[in-house]
Amino acid sequence: MELDDFSVTEMLFQDDIRKAYNTAINYLAHRMRSEAEVSDYLLKKEVADPVIKEAIHKLYEFKFLNDEEFANAFVRTQLNTTDKGAEVIKMELKNKGISPDLISKVVEEVSFDEQLEKAIKLSDKYAQKNKKDSSRILKQKIEQMLQRKGYSFAIIRAALDETQVEKEEDDEMDALRTRGISCTTNTVNCRNVNTGRS
């Protein structure tokens, strides 16, 4: 059977799609991925854009790809296995190519109470490890730690309300002395409060 140029080109194109599809399936065999991750992976394998688009379409058709399912699973995994807050999780989803609307949708489903419970545990643990700090320094450090981990201001404020940060007067004076802060009868002169050095 004689094939014209168009038929040969179409056959080669379909073969490229099949190869790209199989490459993507192998990539997805290890764990769930976002559409953007699969596209980037195929690009690194030097697969042409039109072929990637067709392979991606086929992956959706056979339910190997679904960004919403991926985003939901990612959020659940992060909440169950890490101490990250919603803001850090949002940034990671963005880096994986998830759309802003979808990010908002899946992260909004994470309850305030669930995040607060985790933030309180982190705060309590941090407070126990840093008993020598004065109340003010300890509070600042906890705020900074929770911010780095991606907790919102509302969560941080609520977590601090539930954390034992304030010290008894004697303990507070000991903490201040430990941090090299000179105190007079009526005023407290603080030197290098943030570094804790005298």
ChimeraX commands (.cxc) that place a marker at each C-alpha (Angstrom):
marker #1 position 0.00,0.00,0.00 radius 0.5
marker #1 position 1.39,3.38,-1.01 radius 0.5
marker #1 position 1.19,6.14,1.58 radius 0.5
marker #1 position 1.17,9.81,0.77 radius 0.5
marker #1 position 3.26,12.30,2.70 radius 0.5
marker #1 position 0.35,13.37,4.88 radius 0.5
marker #1 position -0.40,9.79,5.96 radius 0.5
marker #1 position 3.24,9.16,6.82 radius 0.5
marker #1 position 3.41,12.39,8.83 radius 0.5
marker #1 position 0.21,11.50,10.69 radius 0.5
marker #1 position 1.49,8.01,11.49 radius 0.5
marker #1 position 4.74,9.42,12.86 radius 0.5
marker #1 position 2.82,12.02,14.89 radius 0.5
marker #1 position 0.57,9.34,16.42 radius 0.5
marker #1 position 3.63,7.22,17.20 radius 0.5
marker #1 position 5.23,10.19,18.97 radius 0.5
marker #1 position 2.03,10.69,21.00 radius 0.5
marker #1 position 2.02,7.02,22.00 radius 0.5
marker #1 position 5.66,7.21,23.13 radius 0.5
marker #1 position 5.06,10.44,25.08 radius 0.5
marker #1 position 1.95,8.94,26.69 radius 0.5
marker #1 position 3.89,5.84,27.80 radius 0.5
marker #1 position 6.73,8.00,29.12 radius 0.5
marker #1 position 4.22,10.02,31.15 radius 0.5
marker #1 position 2.56,6.86,32.50 radius 0.5
marker #1 position 5.94,5.65,33.78 radius 0.5
marker #1 position 6.51,9.05,35.40 radius 0.5
marker #1 position 3.08,8.92,37.05 radius 0.5
marker #1 position 3.67,5.39,38.33 radius 0.5
marker #1 position 5.74,6.67,41.27 radius 0.5
marker #1 position 3.20,9.19,42.60 radius 0.5
marker #1 position 0.47,11.60,41.57 radius 0.5
marker #1 position 1.62,14.60,39.55 radius 0.5
marker #1 position 0.10,17.85,38.33 radius 0.5
marker #1 position -0.44,18.54,34.64 radius 0.5
marker #1 position 2.37,21.11,34.72 radius 0.5
marker #1 position 4.79,18.61,36.25 radius 0.5
marker #1 position 4.04,16.06,33.51 radius 0.5
marker #1 position 4.37,18.72,30.79 radius 0.5
marker #1 position 7.71,19.90,32.20 radius 0.5
marker #1 position 8.96,16.32,32.41 radius 0.5
marker #1 position 8.08,15.64,28.76 radius 0.5
marker #1 position 9.69,18.92,27.72 radius 0.5
marker #1 position 12.92,17.83,29.40 radius 0.5
marker #1 position 12.67,14.62,27.36 radius 0.5
marker #1 position 12.64,16.88,24.28 radius 0.5
marker #1 position 9.07,16.04,23.31 radius 0.5
marker #1 position 7.50,18.60,20.97 radius 0.5
marker #1 position 4.72,20.88,22.32 radius 0.5
marker #1 position 1.96,19.57,19.99 radius 0.5
marker #1 position 2.80,16.00,21.03 radius 0.5
marker #1 position 2.74,16.95,24.73 radius 0.5
marker #1 position -0.69,18.55,24.35 radius 0.5
marker #1 position -2.11,15.42,22.74 radius 0.5
marker #1 position -0.49,13.13,25.31 radius 0.5
marker #1 position -1.86,15.29,28.16 radius 0.5
marker #1 position -5.34,15.15,26.60 radius 0.5
marker #1 position -5.08,11.36,26.45 radius 0.5
marker #1 position -3.94,11.19,30.09 radius 0.5
marker #1 position -7.01,13.18,31.15 radius 0.5
marker #1 position -9.23,11.00,28.98 radius 0.5
marker #1 position -8.04,7.85,30.74 radius 0.5
marker #1 position -8.09,9.57,34.16 radius 0.5
marker #1 position -4.35,9.41,34.81 radius 0.5
marker #1 position -4.31,13.19,35.28 radius 0.5
marker #1 position -6.62,15.40,37.33 radius 0.5
marker #1 position -5.26,18.61,38.84 radius 0.5
marker #1 position -8.12,18.93,41.33 radius 0.5
marker #1 position -7.61,15.42,42.69 radius 0.5
marker #1 position -3.87,16.02,42.78 radius 0.5
marker #1 position -4.26,19.33,44.66 radius 0.5
marker #1 position -6.64,17.80,47.22 radius 0.5
marker #1 position -4.32,14.83,47.81 radius 0.5
marker #1 position -1.29,17.13,48.08 radius 0.5
marker #1 position -2.97,19.33,50.69 radius 0.5
marker #1 position -4.07,16.32,52.75 radius 0.5
marker #1 position -0.59,14.78,52.62 radius 0.5
marker #1 position 1.07,18.04,53.70 radius 0.5
marker #1 position -1.37,18.50,56.58 radius 0.5
marker #1 position -0.99,14.90,57.77 radius 0.5
marker #1 position 2.77,14.52,57.42 radius 0.5
marker #1 position 4.26,18.02,57.91 radius 0.5
marker #1 position 3.83,21.06,60.15 radius 0.5
marker #1 position 3.33,23.47,57.21 radius 0.5
marker #1 position 0.64,26.13,57.31 radius 0.5
marker #1 position -1.77,27.03,54.52 radius 0.5
marker #1 position 0.37,29.84,53.05 radius 0.5
marker #1 position 3.38,27.57,52.46 radius 0.5
marker #1 position 1.13,24.86,51.00 radius 0.5
marker #1 position -0.43,27.43,48.65 radius 0.5
marker #1 position 3.03,28.46,47.44 radius 0.5
marker #1 position 4.03,24.85,46.83 radius 0.5
marker #1 position 0.86,24.22,44.81 radius 0.5
marker #1 position 1.57,27.33,42.77 radius 0.5
marker #1 position 5.09,26.03,42.06 radius 0.5
marker #1 position 3.51,22.80,40.80 radius 0.5
marker #1 position 1.48,24.74,38.26 radius 0.5
marker #1 position -1.91,24.56,39.95 radius 0.5
marker #1 position -4.22,27.44,38.99 radius 0.5
marker #1 position -4.91,30.18,41.59 radius 0.5
marker #1 position -8.67,29.44,41.57 radius 0.5
marker #1 position -8.08,25.76,42.25 radius 0.5
marker #1 position -5.55,26.54,44.98 radius 0.5
marker #1 position -8.08,28.78,46.73 radius 0.5
marker #1 position -10.76,26.11,46.44 radius 0.5
marker #1 position -8.76,23.22,47.92 radius 0.5
marker #1 position -7.04,25.25,50.67 radius 0.5
marker #1 position -10.32,26.84,51.78 radius 0.5
marker #1 position -11.55,23.35,52.62 radius 0.5
marker #1 position -8.89,23.10,55.35 radius 0.5
marker #1 position -10.64,24.08,58.55 radius 0.5
marker #1 position -9.47,26.90,60.79 radius 0.5
marker #1 position -9.62,24.57,63.81 radius 0.5
marker #1 position -7.43,21.98,62.11 radius 0.5
marker #1 position -4.74,24.56,61.37 radius 0.5
marker #1 position -5.07,26.11,64.82 radius 0.5
marker #1 position -4.60,22.77,66.56 radius 0.5
marker #1 position -1.35,22.20,64.68 radius 0.5
marker #1 position -0.14,25.75,65.35 radius 0.5
marker #1 position -0.83,25.37,69.10 radius 0.5
marker #1 position 1.18,22.14,69.22 radius 0.5
marker #1 position 4.09,23.83,67.46 radius 0.5
marker #1 position 3.89,26.83,69.79 radius 0.5
marker #1 position 3.78,24.68,72.93 radius 0.5
marker #1 position 6.75,22.63,71.74 radius 0.5
marker #1 position 8.72,25.76,70.90 radius 0.5
marker #1 position 7.87,27.38,74.24 radius 0.5
marker #1 position 9.10,24.30,76.11 radius 0.5
marker #1 position 12.40,24.30,74.22 radius 0.5
marker #1 position 12.98,28.01,74.82 radius 0.5
marker #1 position 12.03,28.39,78.49 radius 0.5
marker #1 position 14.99,30.65,79.16 radius 0.5
marker #1 position 13.65,33.40,76.91 radius 0.5
marker #1 position 11.65,36.25,78.39 radius 0.5
marker #1 position 7.92,36.35,77.63 radius 0.5
marker #1 position 8.31,39.09,75.06 radius 0.5
marker #1 position 11.20,37.44,73.23 radius 0.5
marker #1 position 9.49,34.06,73.32 radius 0.5
marker #1 position 6.31,35.51,71.88 radius 0.5
marker #1 position 8.24,37.19,69.06 radius 0.5
marker #1 position 10.11,34.00,68.25 radius 0.5
marker #1 position 6.92,31.93,68.17 radius 0.5
marker #1 position 5.28,34.49,65.86 radius 0.5
marker #1 position 8.27,34.39,63.50 radius 0.5
marker #1 position 8.42,30.58,63.55 radius 0.5
marker #1 position 4.72,30.24,62.68 radius 0.5
marker #1 position 5.01,32.87,59.94 radius 0.5
marker #1 position 7.89,30.96,58.35 radius 0.5
marker #1 position 5.83,27.80,58.39 radius 0.5
marker #1 position 2.99,29.55,56.58 radius 0.5
marker #1 position 0.34,30.23,59.21 radius 0.5
marker #1 position -1.95,33.23,58.83 radius 0.5
marker #1 position -1.96,36.13,61.29 radius 0.5
marker #1 position -5.36,35.03,62.64 radius 0.5
marker #1 position -4.05,31.51,63.33 radius 0.5
marker #1 position -0.88,32.86,64.95 radius 0.5
marker #1 position -2.80,35.22,67.22 radius 0.5
marker #1 position -5.20,32.45,68.28 radius 0.5
marker #1 position -2.35,29.99,68.87 radius 0.5
marker #1 position -0.49,32.48,71.07 radius 0.5
marker #1 position -3.65,33.00,73.12 radius 0.5
marker #1 position -3.63,29.25,73.83 radius 0.5
marker #1 position 0.11,28.97,74.54 radius 0.5
marker #1 position 1.69,29.51,77.93 radius 0.5
marker #1 position 4.04,32.37,77.11 radius 0.5
marker #1 position 3.71,34.62,80.16 radius 0.5
marker #1 position 6.02,33.71,83.04 radius 0.5
marker #1 position 5.85,34.18,86.79 radius 0.5
marker #1 position 7.63,37.37,87.87 radius 0.5
marker #1 position 10.68,35.55,89.29 radius 0.5
marker #1 position 11.00,33.39,86.16 radius 0.5
marker #1 position 10.65,36.47,83.98 radius 0.5
marker #1 position 13.48,38.24,85.87 radius 0.5
marker #1 position 15.68,35.15,85.52 radius 0.5
marker #1 position 14.98,35.05,81.79 radius 0.5
marker #1 position 15.81,38.72,81.43 radius 0.5
marker #1 position 19.10,38.27,83.32 radius 0.5
marker #1 position 19.97,35.23,81.22 radius 0.5
marker #1 position 19.53,37.29,78.06 radius 0.5
marker #1 position 21.89,39.94,79.34 radius 0.5
marker #1 position 19.28,42.62,79.90 radius 0.5
marker #1 position 20.09,45.12,82.63 radius 0.5
marker #1 position 17.12,46.09,84.75 radius 0.5
marker #1 position 16.69,49.04,87.04 radius 0.5
marker #1 position 13.94,49.53,89.60 radius 0.5
marker #1 position 11.55,51.36,87.29 radius 0.5
marker #1 position 12.82,50.65,83.79 radius 0.5
marker #1 position 14.23,47.80,81.79 radius 0.5
marker #1 position 17.13,48.73,79.54 radius 0.5
marker #1 position 17.36,46.10,76.82 radius 0.5
marker #1 position 20.49,45.67,74.79 radius 0.5
marker #1 position 20.44,43.45,71.71 radius 0.5
marker #1 position 17.04,42.00,72.59 radius 0.5
marker #1 position 16.58,40.32,69.28 radius 0.5
marker #1 position 19.93,38.54,69.34 radius 0.5
marker #1 position 19.86,37.72,73.03 radius 0.5
marker #1 position 23.45,39.01,73.43 radius 0.5
marker #1 position 24.51,41.43,76.18 radius 0.5
marker link #1:1,2 radius 0.2
marker link #1:2,3 radius 0.2
marker link #1:3,4 radius 0.2
marker link #1:4,5 radius 0.2
marker link #1:5,6 radius 0.2
marker link #1:6,7 radius 0.2
marker link #1:7,8 radius 0.2
marker link #1:8,9 radius 0.2
marker link #1:9,10 radius 0.2
marker link #1:10,11 radius 0.2
marker link #1:11,12 radius 0.2
marker link #1:12,13 radius 0.2
marker link #1:13,14 radius 0.2
marker link #1:14,15 radius 0.2
marker link #1:15,16 radius 0.2
marker link #1:16,17 radius 0.2
marker link #1:17,18 radius 0.2
marker link #1:18,19 radius 0.2
marker link #1:19,20 radius 0.2
marker link #1:20,21 radius 0.2
marker link #1:21,22 radius 0.2
marker link #1:22,23 radius 0.2
marker link #1:23,24 radius 0.2
marker link #1:24,25 radius 0.2
marker link #1:25,26 radius 0.2
marker link #1:26,27 radius 0.2
marker link #1:27,28 radius 0.2
marker link #1:28,29 radius 0.2
marker link #1:29,30 radius 0.2
marker link #1:30,31 radius 0.2
marker link #1:31,32 radius 0.2
marker link #1:32,33 radius 0.2
marker link #1:33,34 radius 0.2
marker link #1:34,35 radius 0.2
marker link #1:35,36 radius 0.2
marker link #1:36,37 radius 0.2
marker link #1:37,38 radius 0.2
marker link #1:38,39 radius 0.2
marker link #1:39,40 radius 0.2
marker link #1:40,41 radius 0.2
marker link #1:41,42 radius 0.2
marker link #1:42,43 radius 0.2
marker link #1:43,44 radius 0.2
marker link #1:44,45 radius 0.2
marker link #1:45,46 radius 0.2
marker link #1:46,47 radius 0.2
marker link #1:47,48 radius 0.2
marker link #1:48,49 radius 0.2
marker link #1:49,50 radius 0.2
marker link #1:50,51 radius 0.2
marker link #1:51,52 radius 0.2
marker link #1:52,53 radius 0.2
marker link #1:53,54 radius 0.2
marker link #1:54,55 radius 0.2
marker link #1:55,56 radius 0.2
marker link #1:56,57 radius 0.2
marker link #1:57,58 radius 0.2
marker link #1:58,59 radius 0.2
marker link #1:59,60 radius 0.2
marker link #1:60,61 radius 0.2
marker link #1:61,62 radius 0.2
marker link #1:62,63 radius 0.2
marker link #1:63,64 radius 0.2
marker link #1:64,65 radius 0.2
marker link #1:65,66 radius 0.2
marker link #1:66,67 radius 0.2
marker link #1:67,68 radius 0.2
marker link #1:68,69 radius 0.2
marker link #1:69,70 radius 0.2
marker link #1:70,71 radius 0.2
marker link #1:71,72 radius 0.2
marker link #1:72,73 radius 0.2
marker link #1:73,74 radius 0.2
marker link #1:74,75 radius 0.2
marker link #1:75,76 radius 0.2
marker link #1:76,77 radius 0.2
marker link #1:77,78 radius 0.2
marker link #1:78,79 radius 0.2
marker link #1:79,80 radius 0.2
marker link #1:80,81 radius 0.2
marker link #1:81,82 radius 0.2
marker link #1:82,83 radius 0.2
marker link #1:83,84 radius 0.2
marker link #1:84,85 radius 0.2
marker link #1:85,86 radius 0.2
marker link #1:86,87 radius 0.2
marker link #1:87,88 radius 0.2
marker link #1:88,89 radius 0.2
marker link #1:89,90 radius 0.2
marker link #1:90,91 radius 0.2
marker link #1:91,92 radius 0.2
marker link #1:92,93 radius 0.2
marker link #1:93,94 radius 0.2
marker link #1:94,95 radius 0.2
marker link #1:95,96 radius 0.2
marker link #1:96,97 radius 0.2
marker link #1:97,98 radius 0.2
marker link #1:98,99 radius 0.2
marker link #1:99,100 radius 0.2
marker link #1:100,101 radius 0.2
marker link #1:101,102 radius 0.2
marker link #1:102,103 radius 0.2
marker link #1:103,104 radius 0.2
marker link #1:104,105 radius 0.2
marker link #1:105,106 radius 0.2
marker link #1:106,107 radius 0.2
marker link #1:107,108 radius 0.2
marker link #1:108,109 radius 0.2
marker link #1:109,110 radius 0.2
marker link #1:110,111 radius 0.2
marker link #1:111,112 radius 0.2
marker link #1:112,113 radius 0.2
marker link #1:113,114 radius 0.2
marker link #1:114,115 radius 0.2
marker link #1:115,116 radius 0.2
marker link #1:116,117 radius 0.2
marker link #1:117,118 radius 0.2
marker link #1:118,119 radius 0.2
marker link #1:119,120 radius 0.2
marker link #1:120,121 radius 0.2
marker link #1:121,122 radius 0.2
marker link #1:122,123 radius 0.2
marker link #1:123,124 radius 0.2
marker link #1:124,125 radius 0.2
marker link #1:125,126 radius 0.2
marker link #1:126,127 radius 0.2
marker link #1:127,128 radius 0.2
marker link #1:128,129 radius 0.2
marker link #1:129,130 radius 0.2
marker link #1:130,131 radius 0.2
marker link #1:131,132 radius 0.2
marker link #1:132,133 radius 0.2
marker link #1:133,134 radius 0.2
marker link #1:134,135 radius 0.2
marker link #1:135,136 radius 0.2
marker link #1:136,137 radius 0.2
marker link #1:137,138 radius 0.2
marker link #1:138,139 radius 0.2
marker link #1:139,140 radius 0.2
marker link #1:140,141 radius 0.2
marker link #1:141,142 radius 0.2
marker link #1:142,143 radius 0.2
marker link #1:143,144 radius 0.2
marker link #1:144,145 radius 0.2
marker link #1:145,146 radius 0.2
marker link #1:146,147 radius 0.2
marker link #1:147,148 radius 0.2
marker link #1:148,149 radius 0.2
marker link #1:149,150 radius 0.2
marker link #1:150,151 radius 0.2
marker link #1:151,152 radius 0.2
marker link #1:152,153 radius 0.2
marker link #1:153,154 radius 0.2
marker link #1:154,155 radius 0.2
marker link #1:155,156 radius 0.2
marker link #1:156,157 radius 0.2
marker link #1:157,158 radius 0.2
marker link #1:158,159 radius 0.2
marker link #1:159,160 radius 0.2
marker link #1:160,161 radius 0.2
marker link #1:161,162 radius 0.2
marker link #1:162,163 radius 0.2
marker link #1:163,164 radius 0.2
marker link #1:164,165 radius 0.2
marker link #1:165,166 radius 0.2
marker link #1:166,167 radius 0.2
marker link #1:167,168 radius 0.2
marker link #1:168,169 radius 0.2
marker link #1:169,170 radius 0.2
marker link #1:170,171 radius 0.2
marker link #1:171,172 radius 0.2
marker link #1:172,173 radius 0.2
marker link #1:173,174 radius 0.2
marker link #1:174,175 radius 0.2
marker link #1:175,176 radius 0.2
marker link #1:176,177 radius 0.2
marker link #1:177,178 radius 0.2
marker link #1:178,179 radius 0.2
marker link #1:179,180 radius 0.2
marker link #1:180,181 radius 0.2
marker link #1:181,182 radius 0.2
marker link #1:182,183 radius 0.2
marker link #1:183,184 radius 0.2
marker link #1:184,185 radius 0.2
marker link #1:185,186 radius 0.2
marker link #1:186,187 radius 0.2
marker link #1:187,188 radius 0.2
marker link #1:188,189 radius 0.2
marker link #1:189,190 radius 0.2
marker link #1:190,191 radius 0.2
marker link #1:191,192 radius 0.2
marker link #1:192,193 radius 0.2
marker link #1:193,194 radius 0.2
marker link #1:194,195 radius 0.2
marker link #1:195,196 radius 0.2
marker link #1:196,197 radius 0.2
marker link #1:197,198 radius 0.2
view
